Amino acid sequence: MRFWDSSALIPLVCEEAISASCRRLLRNDRSVAVWALTRTEMVSAVRRREREGGLDRDETRSALRRIATLAEHWTEVDALAPVRERAERLLGLHPLASADALQLAAALALAQDRPRGRPFVTADDRLGRAAEAEGFEVAIPRA
């Protein structure tokens, strides 16, 4: 099972330069784990693109349907207190935004704080470096 950050999931629902790489990673391991608020982050990203003119109404509806389909099959880490506690520790160690710290903390909770060799997928270089420093095997999709 791979933990996926929302930055690596968005290219699965909206075409980007790294979409093909993300699809390959998903085909290689369809067991996806995410933070409980990943779906909300993804909807936010799609709606922002729509507001900024990057997606029309039909493309937005299609992307939102793809998010719903993905969400039907992924595992969500929803343990708020343990994730929050880990995220607050991570914020003292790594230059992360709060949402990224929560993503990494959820992955640590899923790994029961034994991340060595466990896969973590992100398109965010800063988050990838922090995940690697914590011991995860990081996959960063590239164009």
C-alpha positions in Angstrom: 0.0 0.0 0.0 1.3 3.4 -1.0 0.5 6.6 0.8 -0.4 9.3 -1.7 -0.3 13.0 -1.1 -3.0 15.1 -2.8 -0.3 16.7 -5.1 0.2 13.3 -6.7 -3.5 12.5 -6.9 -4.6 15.7 -8.7 -2.8 14.7 -11.9 -5.0 11.6 -11.9 -8.1 13.7 -12.2 -6.8 16.8 -14.1 -4.3 16.4 -17.0 -0.8 17.7 -16.1 2.7 17.0 -17.4 3.1 14.3 -14.7 -0.2 12.6 -15.2 1.2 9.7 -17.2 3.8 9.1 -14.5 1.1 9.2 -11.8 -1.0 6.7 -13.7 1.9 4.3 -14.0 2.5 4.5 -10.2 -1.2 3.8 -9.6 -1.2 0.8 -12.1 1.8 -0.7 -10.3 0.1 -0.6 -6.9 -3.6 0.1 -6.7 -3.6 0.1 -2.9 -3.9 3.8 -2.1 -3.8 5.3 1.4 -4.6 9.0 2.0 -5.1 11.5 4.8 -8.8 12.0 5.7 -8.9 15.5 4.2 -7.2 14.6 1.0 -10.5 14.5 -0.9 -11.3 18.0 0.3 -7.8 19.3 -0.8 -8.5 17.7 -4.2 -11.9 19.3 -4.6 -10.3 22.6 -3.6 -7.6 22.3 -6.2 -10.2 21.5 -8.9 -12.5 24.4 -7.9 -9.5 26.8 -7.9 -8.6 25.7 -11.4 -12.2 26.2 -12.5 -12.3 29.7 -10.9 -9.0 30.6 -12.6 -10.3 29.5 -16.0 -8.1 26.4 -16.3 -11.2 24.0 -16.4 -14.6 24.5 -17.9 -17.8 23.3 -16.3 -17.7 19.9 -18.0 -14.0 19.3 -17.2 -14.8 20.3 -13.5 -17.7 17.8 -13.3 -15.5 15.1 -14.8 -12.6 15.8 -12.4 -15.0 15.7 -9.4 -16.4 12.4 -10.6 -12.9 11.0 -10.9 -12.2 12.1 -7.3 -15.3 10.3 -6.1 -14.3 7.2 -7.9 -10.8 7.2 -6.5 -12.2 7.9 -3.0 -14.4 4.8 -3.2 -11.3 2.6 -3.4 -8.7 4.3 -1.2 -8.0 3.8 2.6 -8.3 7.0 4.7 -6.2 7.7 7.8 -8.7 9.5 10.0 -7.1 9.3 13.4 -7.2 13.1 14.1 -5.5 13.4 17.5 -2.5 11.1 16.7 -2.1 12.8 13.3 -2.3 16.3 14.7 0.3 15.4 17.4 2.7 14.0 14.7 2.1 17.0 12.4 3.0 19.5 15.2 6.3 17.6 15.8 7.0 17.6 12.1 6.5 21.4 11.8 9.4 21.8 14.2 11.7 19.6 12.1 10.8 20.3 8.5 9.9 23.5 6.5 6.3 22.3 5.8 2.9 24.0 5.5 0.4 22.7 7.9 -1.5 20.7 5.3 1.7 19.0 4.2 2.6 18.2 7.8 -0.8 16.6 8.2 -0.3 14.5 5.1 3.1 13.3 6.3 1.8 12.7 9.8 -1.0 10.6 8.4 1.5 8.5 6.5 3.5 8.1 9.7 0.4 7.1 11.6 -0.4 4.5 8.9 3.1 3.2 9.2 2.9 3.1 13.0 5.9 5.4 13.1 8.0 2.8 11.2 8.3 4.3 7.8 11.6 2.7 6.7 11.1 1.5 3.2 7.4 2.3 3.0 6.2 4.1 -0.2 5.1 7.7 -0.1 4.0 9.4 -3.4 4.1 13.1 -3.7 4.6 15.7 -6.5 5.8 18.2 -3.9 9.6 18.3 -3.7 9.7 19.8 -0.2 7.2 17.3 1.2 9.2 14.5 -0.6 12.4 15.6 1.2 10.7 15.7 4.6 9.1 12.2 3.9 12.5 10.9 2.9 14.1 12.3 6.0 11.5 10.6 8.1 12.4 7.3 6.4 9.9 6.8 3.6 10.7 5.5 0.2 9.6 8.5 -1.8 8.3 8.4 -5.3 8.0 11.8 -7.1 6.3 11.6 -10.4 8.1 13.4 -13.2 7.1 14.5 -16.7 
